[in-house]
Amino acid sequence: MPYPHAAENDVIVRVHAAGFTPGELDWPGTWCDRAGRDRTPSIPGHELSGVVAELGYGTTGLTVGQRVFGLTDWARNGSLAEYTAVEARNLAPLAADVDHTVAAALPVSGLTAWQGLFDHGHLATGQTVLVHGAAGGVGSIAVQLAREAGARVIGTGRAGDRDVVLGLGARTFLDLDAGDLRHAGEVDVVFDVIGGDILQRSAGLVRPGGTLVSIAMPPTVQPEGGRAVFFVVEPDRARLADLARRLRAGRLRPVVGAVRPLAETASAFARRRRTPGKTIIQVADEHEAQHP
């Protein structure tokens, strides 16, 4: 692919590490632009950590050579490449002591977890939240953020995820293959990343006034006396900076399941059952040249 063009208010980032969502090859935006026109061949991936290589016209707030991390646009070429164009407002500065592979695991997972729990779920201190897929990229961050907010966390997953989920701060773990969801009791918020039957059955767990939040699919069942919300994560530079501060202070730990080279990206997408956490693609070494 050619070296990307920096449009107005863009930066070109030399990518050091990138993250992806396994299902994004099925998203229309992966293959089409905002007008629905075909844009293949396309580059997937929407999370990155790297170094600013070039500033587009009118871009302010960032400098060439600066370490950054954040989100790429949903409807143009993404982060699984040596260089990518990103709107400057979708990036936040990254401190020198944060590894790129760790930072790349944070943008989508961290913003999704925060927005789902607090912006949409209105989770408050003392409440109970049920986090599905609690060992995954989004779920693992949600468990940590909810616990730090003073909520009681129930995490779900496969049997092999138990130690990871409890280690992140969940008070209780439910095995989705063996346990009955009703053992969770009534909860104030359900945060769903799975969809399907799990989402359907979770509606009955939400107490009156509570919220069922899903990033997997729009809920078709409304909790009795509660709300059901489906959302897509939105860029937020200020929140990214806050998440980075939490990471540096040891208050937040993204779970990186595997780090693989760019050449293995296709096989990384193809793996349906992964280790807990998020698979990160390492694109460049920290010490490689910063310019094309």
N, C-alpha and C positions, 0 to 999 in steps of 0.2 A: 504494500500500500504506500502511496506517496506521503511525504512529510505533510502534516496537516496545516491548514490555513488558519491564522489567528484573526478572527473577525473582531469587530469593535467590542471592547470590553471583555475580550477573551485573554487567556494566557495559554501558551503551549507548555505542557508539563512533560519533562523527561520522567517517565514512569519507572519507579524502582520496584514497587509491589502493587498488585491489583487484586481486587476481590470480585466475585460474581455471584449471581443467584442461579442455582441449577435450572430453574424453570424459565429463565429469561429468553431462551431460544424460541419459546412459544409465544412471546409477547409480540404484538403487531409492531411496536416501536423498534424492535430489533431489526426489522427488515424494511420498514417504511419511514418516510419522513413525516412531519406533522400534517402535511396535506394528503397523506396516504399514498404518495408516490414511491415506487420501488427504489431502494438505495443499496441493493446488493452489488458487490460484496460488502458486508458490513463487519464492524468490529464490536463484539459484545463487551460486557463488563462495565460496571458503573461505580466502582469504588477504586480509589487510588491513593498512593502516597508517593511523593517524588520531589522533584526540584524544578522550579520555574526556569524554563529555557528561553522564553521570548514573551514579550508583552504585545498585545494587540493595541490598535489605536484607541486612545481614550481610557485605557486600563489604569486604574489607580489602586493604591493600597497594598500592592505586592511588588516585589523587585526580582530581577533576574538573579538566579542563584539561591533564592530563598526556598527552604524546605516547606512543603505544603501537603495537605491531605484533604480529601473531600469527595464530592459526587460529580460524575459527568452527566451530561444531558441524556434524557431517556430516548430521544429520537434522532441522535446522530452518533457517529463512531465513538466507541467507548474506551475503556482503560486497558484492555488486554493487547497492548502494543507498546513499542518503545517510546512513542510520543503521542500525545493526544491534546486536542483543543478543549478547554473548559472555560465556562463563564467564571470570571474572577470571583463573583459573589458566592459561588458554590464551593469555594476553597477556604480553608483556615490555615493559619501558620502552624508549623509543627516544630516543637523544640528539638534541639540537637540530640538530646538523650533518649528520644523515643525511636525505636527501631521501625523502619518502614514496613516490615511485614506485620507488625502489631498494629500500626496505624491504619493499614489498609483493611483491617478486619473491623474497623470501628464505624465508618460513615453510614452505610445503610443499616447495619444492625443497631448501632447506637441511636441514630435518629428515629428509626422505626420503633424501637423499644420505648424511648422517651415519649414520642408522640402518642403511641398506643396506650401507654399507662396513664399519662398525666393530661395530655391535651384532649384526648378522646374518652379515656376511661375515668378521668377525674379521680384517680386513686389517691387516698388520703391516709395519713398516719392512723394506725390501729385497724385499718380495714384488711380484708382477706382477698388475695388475688390468686387465681388458678392460671398458671402459665403452661400452655401446651408446648411440646417440643422444647423443653427447658434446657436441654444440652446443646441445642443448635446455636447458630450464629446470633439470631435475634433473641431467642428464648434465654440464652445464657446471660445476655446483657440485661434483659428484663428482670430476671431473678435478682441480680445484683442491685439494680436501681430501685426495685420495689423494696428490697430488704433495707437498703440505706434510708429510704423514705419512712421506715417504721411500719411497713405492712407485713402481715403474715403471708408467707409465700408457700403455695402448694405447686410443685412441679411435676409434669408428666413426661414420659418418654418410654424407651425400651428398657428392658431389665439391665442391660449393660451401661445405661446412663445414670444409674442410681447414685453412685459415688460422686460423679461429677456434679450432679444437680444439688445434692446435699452439701457438697463442698463449696458451692457457690453461695449458699445461704438459705436454700429452701428449708422450711421446717418439716415438710412432708413430701414424699415421693410416691407417685402412683404409676405402676407399670401398665401402659396402655394395652398390652397384650393379655395381661392376666387380671387386672383389677377392674372393679366396677366404678365408674366415675362418680356414682352416688356416694361413695365413701368420702368424697371431698366435702360433702355437706353443702350448705349454702355459702355462697361467696359474693363479695361486692363487685368484683371484676373478673371476667374471663378474658384472657389474652390468647387468641387462637392463631396459630401459624400453619395449621394442618388442613382445615376445611372438611368437607364431606360429612360422614356420619359423626365424627368427633364434634364438629361444630354444631350439628343438629342436637346431639344429646347434651351439649353444654348449656343450651338455653335454659333448661330446667333447673340448673344449679344457681342461676343468678337471682339473688334476693330482690324484693321490690325496691326500686330506686337504683338498682345496680346497672351494670353495662356489660354487654357481650361485644368484644372488639375482635375483629378478624382482619388479617391481611391476606388470607388465602382466597376468599370468595365472599360475595355479599351474603349475609345471613338470610335464610329464608324463613327462619322461625324467630319470633319476637319473644324475649323473656317476659313473663307475666309481671306487669308493673314496672318493667325496666326498659332499657334502650338496646338496640343492636346497631353497631357501626362497622362499616367497611371503609378502609382508607388506604391510600397509596402515600408512601413517605414523601415528604417535601424537603428540599434543601434548606438549611438553616445554619449560616456561618457562626452566629453567636452560640448556638447550642453545640456545634462541633467544637468550638473553642472550650466550652465548659466541659465537654466529655474528655477532651485532651487533658485538661487540668486535673480531672478526677483520675485519669489514667496515670499521670505523672506522680500524683499523691498516693498511689497505691489503693485508691478507693474503687477502682474499676479494672477488671482484667478480661479483655477479650480472649475467648478460647479459640486458639488457632489449631485446627485439627491436623493440617498438613501444609507444607510449603513445597510447591512444585515449580519446575522451570517453565518458561513460556512455551517451549516446544511440546510440553505435555498438557497444554490447555484442553485440547479436544478430548483426551481421555479423562481429564478431570471432570468435564461436563458429563461424560458418559457414565460415571460412577454414581449409581443411584443410592447405594447405602454407604455413607461416609462415616468417618470417625466423628466423635463429638466435636462441636465447634465448626469453624469455617475454614475451607480450603483457600489458601492464598497462593497466587502465582507470583513468583519472584522474577522480575523482568530484567533488572539491572543491579549491579553491585554498587554499594554506596560510594566506592572510590573510583568508579569509571568516569570518563569524561562527561561533562554536563551539557555539551553542545554537539549538534550533528556535524 
